Amino acid sequence: MAVTDEAIEKIKGMIVSGALRPGDRLPKESELAAELGLSRNSLREAVRALSLIRILDVRQGDGTYVTSLDPTLLLAAMSFVVDFHRDDTVLEFLAVRRILEPAATAMAAGRIREEELDALEAQLNALGASPSVEDLVAGDLEFHRGIVVATGNSVLCSLLEGLSGPTTRARVWRGLAQKDAVARTLAEHRAILGALRDRDAEAARAWATVHIAGVEQWLRSSL
């Protein structure tokens, strides 16, 4: 194991064991290096790496702290990695979204508030019957984001937010190239909303699956 990796594992061990808790300030570099049996260089590199993935927060002139370790904060690092996806991996992102989003939609059916349902309906009404493809895709992202937020699960929200970016181009492409894609998307959104209003988790799951699978199947046949 490289010395930096060893340093990362030792700091991680302190956090997992509870020796360091969210919001705690790390001991001085010299003290922590001696306590963990590390060189100050390897410790410094480990701190730098852990700050990049939001485990540690380095505050100039103040010290280094353990972050809140909130899932939203930690999963933000995933978005950075996702941004480097290649076009030929977009089907893989869609496949993962097809697993997670129907489950989130079913979960939302039992938790979404009436005012949240009304906001989703108002959003759909504002798009009208013939929105531009760009407006439709932006509305699609917002529609699904609103549903996932209603689950109250911050981890699920962060995961799906990170996965939505790489599929945006495919959705625009489909809207421009596939006949009736805009009308079909609007109809599927209405069906999902109807299932949510009925508090029918299985219908909501089924419509969300159909909705996402349609993009995936079209893209697979087009590549």
C-alpha positions in Angstrom: 0.0 0.0 0.0 1.3 3.4 -0.9 2.1 5.6 2.0 -0.6 8.1 1.1 -3.1 5.4 0.8 -2.1 4.1 4.2 -2.5 7.6 5.6 -6.0 7.9 4.0 -7.0 4.6 5.5 -5.8 5.6 9.0 -7.7 8.9 8.9 -10.8 7.1 7.6 -10.4 4.6 10.5 -10.5 7.4 13.0 -13.7 8.8 11.5 -15.4 5.4 11.2 -14.5 4.5 14.8 -15.8 7.8 16.1 -12.4 9.1 17.3 -13.1 12.0 14.9 -16.7 13.1 14.5 -18.4 15.5 12.0 -17.3 19.0 12.8 -14.2 17.9 14.8 -10.9 19.7 14.2 -8.0 17.4 13.4 -5.0 17.5 15.8 -2.0 19.5 14.7 -0.1 18.0 11.7 2.9 17.0 13.7 0.9 15.5 16.5 -1.4 13.5 14.2 1.5 12.3 12.1 3.2 11.0 15.3 0.0 9.4 16.6 -0.6 7.6 13.3 3.0 6.7 12.7 3.1 8.6 9.4 5.4 11.1 7.8 4.1 14.6 7.6 4.3 14.5 3.8 2.1 11.4 3.5 -0.3 12.9 6.0 -0.4 16.2 4.1 -1.2 14.3 0.8 -3.9 12.3 2.5 -5.6 15.4 3.9 -5.5 17.0 0.4 -7.1 13.9 -1.1 -9.8 13.7 1.5 -10.6 17.4 1.1 -11.2 16.8 -2.6 -13.9 14.3 -1.8 -15.4 16.5 0.9 -14.4 14.3 3.9 -12.2 17.0 5.3 -12.4 20.8 5.1 -9.0 22.6 5.1 -9.5 26.2 6.5 -6.5 28.4 5.9 -5.2 29.8 9.1 -7.7 27.8 11.2 -7.0 24.1 10.7 -8.5 21.0 9.2 -12.0 19.8 10.1 -14.1 16.8 9.5 -17.0 18.0 7.3 -20.7 17.3 8.2 -20.3 14.1 6.2 -23.8 14.8 4.9 -24.7 12.5 1.9 -25.4 15.4 -0.4 -22.0 16.9 0.3 -20.2 13.6 -0.1 -22.0 12.5 -3.3 -21.2 15.9 -4.9 -17.8 14.3 -5.7 -19.7 11.7 -7.8 -20.9 14.5 -10.1 -17.3 15.5 -10.7 -16.5 12.0 -11.9 -19.7 11.7 -13.9 -18.8 14.8 -15.9 -15.9 12.8 -17.5 -18.3 10.2 -18.9 -17.9 9.3 -22.6 -20.9 9.3 -24.9 -20.6 5.5 -25.3 -21.4 5.1 -21.6 -24.6 7.0 -21.6 -26.6 3.7 -21.9 -25.0 2.6 -18.7 -26.2 5.8 -16.9 -29.7 5.3 -18.3 -29.7 1.7 -17.1 -28.8 2.8 -13.6 -31.4 5.5 -13.7 -34.0 3.0 -14.8 -33.3 1.0 -11.6 -33.3 3.9 -9.2 -35.9 6.4 -10.5 -38.9 4.1 -10.6 -38.1 3.0 -7.1 -37.9 6.7 -6.0 -41.2 7.4 -7.8 -43.0 4.5 -6.0 -41.5 5.8 -2.7 -42.8 9.3 -3.4 -46.3 8.0 -3.9 -46.7 7.5 -0.2 -44.9 10.6 0.9 -45.5 13.5 -1.6 -47.7 16.3 -0.2 -50.7 17.8 -2.0 -48.9 21.1 -2.5 -46.0 19.3 -4.1 -48.4 17.5 -6.5 -50.0 20.9 -7.3 -46.5 22.3 -8.1 -45.8 19.5 -10.4 -49.1 19.9 -12.2 -48.5 23.7 -12.5 -45.1 23.0 -14.0 -46.6 20.7 -16.6 -49.4 23.2 -17.4 -46.8 25.9 -17.9 -45.0 23.9 -20.5 -48.1 23.8 -22.7 -48.9 21.2 -25.4 -46.0 22.0 -27.7 -42.9 23.1 -25.8 -39.5 23.3 -27.5 -37.3 20.3 -27.0 -35.0 22.3 -24.8 -37.8 23.5 -22.6 -39.2 20.0 -22.4 -35.9 18.5 -21.3 -35.4 21.2 -18.7 -39.0 20.6 -17.5 -38.3 16.9 -17.5 -35.3 17.3 -15.2 -37.3 19.6 -12.9 -40.3 17.2 -12.9 -38.3 14.2 -11.8 -36.2 16.2 -9.3 -39.5 17.3 -7.6 -40.6 13.8 -7.3 -37.3 12.5 -5.9 -37.2 15.4 -3.4 -40.6 14.3 -2.1 -39.1 11.0 -1.0 -37.2 12.8 1.7 -34.2 10.7 1.0 -31.2 12.9 0.5 -28.9 10.1 -0.7 -31.4 9.1 -3.5 -31.7 12.8 -4.5 -28.0 13.2 -4.8 -27.5 10.0 -6.7 -30.2 10.7 -9.3 -29.1 14.4 -9.6 -25.6 13.1 -10.5 -27.0 10.6 -13.0 -29.3 13.0 -14.8 -26.6 15.2 -16.4 -25.1 12.5 -18.8 -28.5 11.6 -20.1 -29.6 15.1 -21.0 -28.0 15.1 -24.4 -29.7 11.8 -25.3 -33.1 13.3 -24.2 -32.6 16.3 -26.4 -31.4 14.1 -29.3 -34.5 11.9 -29.0 -36.8 15.0 -28.9 -35.4 16.3 -32.1 -35.2 13.0 -34.0 -38.1 10.8 -32.8 -41.6 11.4 -34.1 -44.1 12.3 -31.3 -41.3 12.2 -28.6 -42.5 15.5 -27.1 -46.2 14.5 -26.9 -45.2 11.1 -25.6 -43.1 12.6 -22.8 -45.8 14.9 -21.8 -48.4 12.1 -21.7 -46.1 10.0 -19.6 -45.5 12.8 -17.2 -49.3 13.2 -16.8 -49.6 9.5 -16.2 -46.9 9.5 -13.5 -48.6 12.5 -11.8 -52.0 10.8 -11.9 -50.5 7.7 -10.2 -48.9 9.9 -7.6 -52.2 11.7 -6.9 -53.9 8.3 -6.6 -51.2 7.2 -4.1 -50.7 4.2 -6.3 -47.0 3.2 -5.8 -47.0 0.4 -8.3 -48.6 2.4 -11.1 -46.2 5.2 -10.4 -43.3 2.8 -10.6 -44.6 1.2 -13.8 -45.1 4.6 -15.6 -41.6 5.8 -14.5 -40.1 2.6 -15.9 -41.9 3.0 -19.2 -40.8 6.7 -19.3 -37.1 6.0 -18.8 -37.0 2.8 -20.8 -38.3 4.6 -23.8 -35.3 6.9 -24.0 -33.0 4.0 -23.4 -34.6 1.8 -26.0 -34.6 4.6 -28.6 -30.9 5.4 -28.0 -29.9 1.7 -28.1 -31.5 1.4 -31.5 -30.0 4.6 -32.8 -26.4 3.9 -31.9 
